[in-house]
Amino acid sequence: MPVIIRNNDATELCITKGQEGHVVGWQAGRGIHNQLVLDVLFVKLDKPAKTIKIDRLPENVFQSPEVQKM
């Protein structure tokens, strides 16, 4: 699923407003009514200005610390 970064969250990692990427995974938990709730979203950046490497994640992949509903 394609995504576009909406904020300058980490400019040193090329996670900047307008940067394109796509979802490569997620982690979900259970809500108060036992429904699945999205906890963490993993995004791979498309053509970042430089290659990023975060421990325990593939190249150019980061985990979104904040998942917002649209």
Secondary structure, DSSP 8 states (H G I E B T S, - for coil): -EEE--S-SBGGGTB-TT-EEEEEEEEEEE-TTS-EEEEEEEEEESS-SS----TTS-TTEEEES-----
